[in-house]
Amino acid sequence: MKEVVVTTSWDDGHVLDTHVAELMKQYGLRGTFYVAPKNSELGAGECLNDEAVAKLAEVFEVGAHTMSHRELTKLTPVEVQNEIIESKEYLENITNKSVVSFCYPRGKYTKEISHIVRDLGFSNARTVERFCFTKSEDPFAVRTSVHTYNHWSDVFRMLVLTRFNILTFLRVWRHWDRLAILMFDRVRETGGVFHLWGHSWELEKNNDWKRLERVFQHIGKRSDVSYVTNGELYNE
């Protein structure tokens, strides 16, 4: 039997991450919550507090996402290092666990930045690249399968995925939940890794909670699937 692995990841450290976590527990899923403790893009009261982060870490992996969620490619090397190491130390103090997974804010990074992440003690770093169904060869350029959001730029890749079947394409176009289910089913056929990621605040903004639960219900609690965190996938 071909091995099928499912992992999920959730970015930014928004208070609604706790709702995602509840749904994940309900459907037997595992994953990584990438927290930026002082996220400058979230409003007052929108960031997970220390107690909530610690509670998440009891069941799921907590990964670092910098302290303030600034785009790393716009910072100096010293600023990059400070953003990353401070977030790692902050989260380790809260969770009493080693933080080994990192996610680049907005997926923006360079080779130099990935080397800094590696040298600061992380084992893997996630990007926002999609349509990947295998374990990434470079653990500091981890790609994903699907984002819980509709991307206009995915047209051609969706056509390839649907084998240029127009009816299938139209069924999944602008329906990320149907796309995710199609991708998962393909991975079950061929073996590989299915990596779903998103933002809880984005799900709320787009009223997509039912879509998320539909996907969770389809991919969760399967005896022939291994459910892992991002860190577990890259620390086998």
C-alpha positions, 0 to 999 in steps of 0.5 A, a space after each residue: 500500500 502506498 503511504 499517504 501523509 496528511 499535514 496542516 498548518 495555520 499562520 499568524 497566531 490569530 485568536 480564531 486559531 483555537 476554533 481551527 484547533 477544535 475542528 482538527 481535534 474533532 476530525 482527528 487531524 494534526 498540524 502546526 500553528 505558526 505564531 507571530 506573538 506580536 503580529 503588527 498586522 493584527 488588531 487589538 485583541 486579535 493575537 493569541 495570548 500566551 495562555 492560548 498558545 501554551 494550550 495549543 502546544 499541548 496538542 499541536 505543534 507551535 512553530 515560529 513566524 517571526 515576532 512581528 510578521 514583517 516581511 523578512 526580505 525587506 529587513 537587514 540581516 541583523 533584523 532578520 536574525 532578531 525577528 527569528 530568534 526572538 520569536 523562537 525563544 519567546 515561544 519556547 518559554 511559553 510552551 516549554 517545548 523546542 520550536 523547530 518549525 518556521 514559516 516565512 511571513 508571506 512566503 518571502 525569503 532568500 537563500 541567505 534568510 533560509 540559511 539564517 533559519 537553519 543556523 538558528 536551530 530550526 529543522 524546517 521552514 514553510 513557504 506558500 508554494 502550492 500544488 506539491 504532493 511530495 515531501 519537499 527535498 529542501 526542508 527550508 523551502 517546504 511547499 504545500 498542496 492547497 491554501 484555504 483560499 481561491 487564487 486566480 493565478 492557479 488556473 493553469 495548474 488546476 487545468 493540469 490537475 484536472 487533466 484538462 477536463 473542463 467539467 472537472 475544472 469548472 467544478 473546482 474553480 473558485 471552490 478551494 474546498 472541492 479542489 482540496 478534496 480532489 487533491 487529497 483523493 489523488 494523493 490517496 491513489 498515488 501516495 504522497 503528502 497532502 498539505 493543507 494550510 490557511 489563516 483562521 482570520 481569512 476563513 472568518 472573513 470569507 465565511 468559509 468555516 463550513 467549507 473547512 469542515 467539509 474538507 476536514 470531514 473528508 480527509 480526517 480519521 482514515 485508517 490508511 492515512 498518517 496524520 503528522 505535524 510539519 515538524 514530524 514530517 521533516 524530523 522522521 
